[in-house]
Amino acid sequence: MEYCVFVEPQLGASYADQLAFAQTAERLGFDGFFRSDHYMRSGRSQQLPGPTDAWTTLAGLARETSRIRLGTLVSSVTFRHPGILAVQVAQVDDMSGGRVELGLGAGWMEQEHRAYGIPFPAKRFDLLEEQLVVVTGLWATPVDETFSFDGRHYRLEDSPALPKPAQPRVPLIVGGRGPRRTPELAARFATEFNLGFPALEEIPERLANLRAACERVGRDPQTLKFSLAMSTFAGADDAAVARRAAKLGRSLEEVRDGVNIVGDADEIGERIARYAELGIHRVYFQLLDLQDVDHVEYLGAEVLPGLPR
């Protein structure tokens, strides 16, 4: 099992806030620091300091950390041309010494696209498929050869396919709730399939869909990592958990909904053990208050040492 800190900086976080979380997570033994790729929070109310660009942030973190994995969960295909994205990710991978992972998805928040003048086509899964083809094709093209692609949405002609990532293969994360098309894209391109935020009872069917997709494309499902993300409210007692929930405008009863990861080290350990039994390999602890670095401290010092590896 692997354990990552996952944050949503569009809720209100500076680069310094994210750096504090990433460095604390690295010091305490987490496997990765991942962030969303959004330019605003949903709804009308926005919060200072405003958004930070995901790959600009990760470039900075690449130089200010040394061990922890870094990546997006997930970047939207609407935000970047695949040729540019391939260059960005390869460069940040080199800057990090080979610690980058790319989560890529179709995008969903139409409001942020309108706010920043970004086109938001109604049908985006074809964009996602072509971007996966282009990005992986550029990275896999041998040095001194060129890459060309003539698709419905993107056309590349004799690209030098440079720079190359530091890793032989940058891990690619694909995820979603769809029963067929998303699992098939994961089976074809991904190193990791992310289930999003599933209830426990949903996990077996979602993994079965992915295994069926692997069978259709001739891939061994054992070569894929299965992961999930979950909003997390950790603390030594209910009072500590309630304080963290209150800062986000929620009550203890609301966060104890049976889906979120909630509680002290023992309670969280029981939930993680259940995930492991169901076949999950990586858990992303979604921490929504990026000024609460003590939350990372508690998870790392009190919870992480007792979790299965």
C-alpha positions in Angstrom: 0.0 0.0 0.0 1.0 3.6 -0.7 -0.2 6.7 0.9 -0.3 10.2 -0.6 -1.4 13.7 0.5 -3.9 15.2 -1.9 -4.9 18.8 -1.9 -7.3 21.2 -3.6 -5.5 24.5 -3.8 -8.3 26.3 -5.7 -10.1 26.3 -2.3 -7.6 28.9 -1.1 -3.9 28.2 -0.9 -0.7 29.9 -1.8 2.4 28.2 -3.2 3.9 28.5 0.4 0.9 26.6 1.8 1.5 23.8 -0.7 5.2 23.7 -0.1 4.6 23.3 3.7 2.3 20.4 3.1 4.6 18.7 0.6 7.7 19.1 2.7 5.9 17.9 5.8 4.5 14.9 4.0 8.0 14.0 2.7 9.5 14.3 6.1 6.9 12.1 7.7 7.2 9.3 5.1 4.2 9.8 2.8 4.7 8.4 -0.7 3.4 11.3 -2.7 2.0 14.8 -2.8 -0.7 15.3 -5.4 -2.9 18.3 -6.2 -5.9 19.1 -8.2 -5.7 21.0 -11.5 -8.3 23.7 -11.3 -8.4 27.5 -11.8 -11.3 28.2 -9.4 -13.5 26.6 -6.9 -17.1 25.6 -7.8 -19.8 28.1 -6.8 -19.8 31.9 -6.6 -17.7 32.4 -3.5 -14.0 32.5 -4.2 -11.2 32.7 -1.6 -7.8 34.5 -1.6 -5.2 34.1 -2.8 -6.9 32.6 -5.8 -5.7 29.7 -8.0 -2.2 28.5 -8.6 -1.3 26.7 -11.8 -0.7 23.0 -11.1 2.4 22.4 -13.3 4.0 25.7 -12.3 3.5 24.7 -8.6 4.9 21.2 -9.2 7.9 22.6 -10.9 8.7 24.6 -7.8 8.1 21.6 -5.5 10.3 19.5 -7.7 13.2 21.6 -6.7 12.2 22.0 -3.0 11.7 18.3 -2.2 13.9 15.3 -2.8 12.0 12.0 -2.4 8.2 12.3 -2.5 6.3 11.6 -5.7 4.6 14.6 -7.3 1.6 14.8 -9.6 -1.9 15.9 -10.6 -5.2 14.3 -9.7 -6.1 15.2 -12.4 -5.1 17.6 -15.2 -7.9 18.4 -17.6 -7.4 17.9 -21.3 -9.1 21.2 -22.0 -6.3 23.2 -20.3 -3.3 22.3 -22.4 -2.4 21.1 -25.9 -1.0 17.6 -25.6 2.3 18.6 -27.2 2.7 21.3 -24.6 1.6 19.1 -21.8 4.2 16.4 -22.8 7.0 19.1 -22.7 5.8 20.5 -19.3 5.6 17.1 -17.6 8.9 15.9 -19.1 10.6 19.0 -17.9 9.2 18.8 -14.3 10.1 15.1 -14.2 13.7 16.1 -15.1 13.6 18.8 -12.5 12.5 16.4 -9.8 14.9 13.6 -10.7 12.2 11.4 -12.0 9.4 11.7 -9.4 6.5 13.0 -11.5 3.2 11.3 -12.2 0.5 12.6 -14.6 -3.2 12.2 -13.9 -5.2 13.1 -16.9 -8.9 13.5 -17.3 -11.7 14.9 -19.5 -12.4 17.9 -17.2 -15.8 18.8 -15.8 -16.2 22.3 -14.3 -17.7 24.4 -17.1 -17.8 27.4 -14.9 -14.0 27.8 -14.6 -13.7 27.4 -18.4 -16.1 30.3 -18.9 -14.4 32.4 -16.2 -10.9 32.1 -17.9 -12.0 31.9 -21.5 -11.0 28.2 -22.0 -13.1 26.3 -24.6 -15.3 23.6 -23.0 -16.5 21.2 -25.7 -19.5 19.1 -24.9 -17.7 15.9 -25.9 -14.3 15.5 -24.3 -13.6 11.8 -24.1 -12.3 11.8 -27.6 -9.9 14.6 -26.6 -8.7 12.5 -23.7 -8.1 9.5 -25.8 -6.1 11.5 -28.4 -4.1 13.3 -25.7 -3.1 9.9 -24.2 -2.0 8.7 -27.6 0.0 11.9 -28.2 1.6 12.3 -24.8 2.7 8.7 -24.6 3.8 8.7 -28.2 6.0 11.7 -27.8 7.7 10.3 -24.8 8.2 6.9 -26.4 9.7 8.2 -29.7 13.4 7.3 -29.9 15.8 10.1 -29.8 16.7 11.2 -33.4 13.3 10.1 -34.6 10.2 12.2 -35.0 6.6 11.7 -34.0 3.5 12.5 -36.2 -0.1 12.2 -35.4 -3.2 13.0 -37.5 -6.3 12.8 -35.3 -9.7 14.3 -35.3 -8.7 16.9 -32.7 -4.9 17.2 -32.8 -2.3 17.1 -35.6 1.4 16.9 -35.0 3.9 16.8 -37.9 7.5 15.6 -37.5 7.7 16.6 -33.9 11.3 16.1 -32.5 9.5 14.6 -29.4 11.7 16.4 -27.0 12.4 16.7 -24.1 12.3 13.2 -22.7 11.3 12.6 -19.1 13.9 11.4 -16.6 11.8 8.2 -16.0 11.7 5.5 -18.7 7.9 5.8 -18.3 6.1 8.5 -16.5 3.3 6.9 -14.5 -0.1 7.8 -16.0 -3.2 8.0 -13.8 -6.7 7.6 -15.4 -9.9 7.4 -13.5 -13.6 7.9 -13.4 -16.9 6.3 -12.6 -17.9 5.2 -16.2 -18.4 1.4 -16.5 -16.8 0.9 -19.9 -15.0 3.7 -21.7 -12.9 5.1 -18.9 -11.8 1.6 -17.8 -10.8 0.8 -21.4 -8.7 4.0 -21.6 -7.0 3.0 -18.3 -6.4 -0.5 -19.6 -4.8 0.8 -22.8 -2.7 3.7 -21.4 -2.5 3.9 -17.6 -0.2 2.6 -14.9 -2.9 3.5 -12.3 -6.6 3.4 -12.3 -8.2 5.8 -9.8 -11.7 5.1 -8.6 -12.3 8.6 -7.3 -14.3 8.8 -4.1 -16.2 5.4 -3.9 -18.2 4.0 -1.1 -16.9 0.7 0.1 -19.7 -1.3 -1.5 -19.0 0.3 -4.9 -15.3 -0.8 -5.0 -15.7 -4.5 -6.1 -17.9 -3.6 -9.1 -15.6 -0.7 -10.2 -12.6 -3.0 -10.1 -14.4 -5.7 -11.9 -15.2 -3.2 -14.7 -11.5 -2.4 -15.0 -10.5 -6.1 -15.0 -13.0 -6.8 -17.8 -11.6 -3.9 -19.8 -8.1 -5.3 -19.4 -9.3 -8.7 -20.7 -10.9 -6.9 -23.7 -7.6 -5.2 -24.6 -5.3 -8.1 -23.7 -3.7 -6.6 -20.7 -2.9 -8.3 -17.4 -4.8 -6.3 -14.7 -2.0 -7.2 -12.3 0.1 -4.6 -14.1 -2.2 -1.8 -13.0 -2.2 0.0 -9.7 -5.7 0.6 -8.2 -6.2 3.7 -6.1 -8.9 5.9 -4.5 -9.1 9.3 -3.0 -11.1 10.2 0.1 -11.8 13.3 2.1 -10.0 12.9 5.4 -10.8 14.3 8.9 -8.2 12.9 11.3 -7.7 13.6 15.0 -7.0 12.1 18.3 -10.6 12.4 19.4 -14.0 13.5 18.1 -13.4 17.0 19.4 -10.3 17.4 17.2 -12.2 16.0 14.2 -15.1 18.3 14.9 -12.8 21.3 14.9 -11.4 20.4 11.5 -14.9 19.8 10.1 -16.1 23.1 11.5 -13.4 25.1 9.7 -14.9 23.8 6.5 -18.4 24.6 7.5 -19.4 21.0 8.4 -20.4 19.2 11.5 -18.9 16.0 13.0 -22.1 14.2 12.0 -21.8 15.4 8.4 -18.3 14.2 7.9 -19.0 10.9 9.6 -21.1 9.8 6.6 -19.6 6.4 6.2 -17.7 7.4 3.1 -15.1 9.9 4.3 -12.0 8.7 6.2 -12.6 9.9 9.7 -11.2 9.4 13.2 -8.1 8.5 15.1 -5.2 6.2 14.2 -7.1 3.0 15.1 -10.3 3.9 13.2 -8.4 5.0 10.1 -6.3 1.9 10.3 -9.4 -0.2 10.2 -10.7 1.6 7.1 -7.4 1.3 5.3 -7.2 -2.4 6.1 -10.6 -2.8 4.4 -9.4 -1.0 1.3 -6.4 -3.4 1.2 -8.7 -6.4 1.4 -10.7 -5.1 -1.6 -7.5 -4.7 -3.7 -6.7 -1.1 -3.4 -2.9 -0.3 -3.7 -2.8 3.5 -3.1 -4.9 5.9 -1.0 -4.9 9.6 -1.5 -5.9 11.4 1.8 -7.7 14.5 0.6 -7.0 17.4 3.0 -9.2 20.4 2.3 -7.7 23.0 4.7 -4.3 23.9 3.4 -3.5 26.2 6.3 -3.8 23.2 8.7 -0.4 21.6 8.3 -0.9 20.0 11.7 -3.3 17.7 10.0 -0.5 16.3 7.9 1.6 16.1 11.1 -1.0 14.0 12.9 -1.6 11.7 9.9 2.1 11.2 9.4 3.2 10.8 13.0 0.2 9.0 14.5 -1.6 7.2 11.7 0.9 6.4 8.9 3.2 4.2 11.0 0.4 1.7 11.8 -1.0 1.4 8.2 -0.3 -1.7 6.1 2.5 -1.5 3.5 
